[in-house]
């Protein structure tokens, strides 16, 4: 009898784990871009990052999933690197709107961006 209880407990745990492992976010290339940017400098140039992140955002919308926190902020930063300040500000504002907990960080970025 005890073996049956343990088996049921393990089966329930596995079922719950499977449900918990599904992400609510569409991650796309984001994690790979971050890794490449920091671990392999020069492999993720700004143009490549803009294209990949824009594609990810479009795919996320098509699948009805949100992008994870940081995607719009990262895209804004890449636009800033390219000198496209209007698009950078728009992406930073989108990040704030989607993830209000990022407001202090994003406001700091916007303030520094406008000083330059």
C-alpha positions in Angstrom: 0.0 0.0 0.0 2.8 2.4 0.9 4.4 1.8 -2.5 1.2 2.9 -4.3 1.1 6.1 -2.2 4.7 6.9 -3.1 4.0 6.1 -6.8 1.0 8.4 -6.8 3.0 11.2 -5.1 5.8 10.9 -7.6 3.3 10.9 -10.5 1.6 14.0 -9.1 4.9 15.7 -8.6 5.9 14.9 -12.2 2.6 16.2 -13.6 2.9 19.4 -11.6 6.5 19.9 -12.7 5.6 19.5 -16.3 3.0 22.2 -16.0 5.4 24.5 -14.1 8.1 24.2 -16.7 6.1 25.8 -19.5 7.1 29.5 -19.8 4.5 32.2 -20.1 7.0 34.2 -22.2 8.2 33.8 -25.7 12.0 33.9 -25.3 13.1 33.5 -28.9 16.7 34.6 -29.4 16.9 36.8 -26.3 19.0 34.5 -24.0 21.4 33.6 -26.9 21.9 37.2 -27.8 22.7 38.1 -24.2 25.1 35.3 -23.9 26.8 36.1 -27.2 27.0 39.8 -26.4 28.9 39.1 -23.1 30.7 35.9 -23.6 31.6 36.3 -27.3 32.1 40.1 -27.9 31.6 41.1 -31.5 29.5 38.2 -32.5 26.2 39.9 -31.8 26.5 43.2 -33.6 23.7 45.8 -33.1 22.1 45.2 -36.5 21.8 41.5 -35.8 20.4 42.1 -32.4 17.7 44.5 -33.7 16.7 42.1 -36.4 16.5 39.1 -34.0 14.7 41.0 -31.2 12.2 42.6 -33.6 11.5 39.1 -35.0 11.1 37.7 -31.5 8.6 40.4 -30.6 6.6 39.8 -33.8 6.6 36.0 -33.2 5.5 36.5 -29.6 2.6 38.7 -30.7 1.6 36.1 -33.3 1.6 33.4 -30.6 -0.3 35.5 -28.1 2.6 35.4 -25.7 4.4 38.2 -24.0 8.2 38.7 -24.3 10.1 38.4 -21.1 11.2 41.4 -19.0 14.2 43.1 -20.5 13.6 42.5 -24.2 12.3 46.0 -24.9 14.9 47.5 -22.7 17.7 45.6 -24.5 16.2 46.6 -27.9 16.1 50.2 -26.7 19.8 50.0 -25.7 20.8 48.6 -29.1 18.9 51.4 -30.8 20.7 53.8 -28.6 24.1 52.2 -29.6 23.0 52.8 -33.3 22.2 56.5 -32.6 18.4 55.9 -33.1 17.3 57.8 -30.0 13.6 58.0 -31.0 13.3 54.2 -31.3 15.4 53.8 -28.1 13.1 55.9 -26.1 10.0 54.2 -27.5 11.4 50.8 -26.5 12.3 52.0 -23.0 8.8 53.4 -22.6 7.3 50.0 -23.7 9.5 48.2 -21.2 8.2 50.5 -18.4 4.6 50.0 -19.5 4.8 46.2 -19.7 6.9 45.9 -16.5 6.3 48.8 -14.1 8.8 47.4 -11.7 11.5 48.5 -14.1 10.4 52.2 -13.9 13.3 53.4 -11.7 15.9 51.7 -13.9 14.4 52.8 -17.2 13.9 56.4 -16.0 17.6 56.4 -15.1 18.5 55.2 -18.6 16.2 57.8 -20.2 17.7 60.6 -18.1 21.3 59.6 -19.0 20.3 59.2 -22.7 18.8 62.7 -22.9 21.9 64.3 -21.3 24.0 63.2 -24.3 
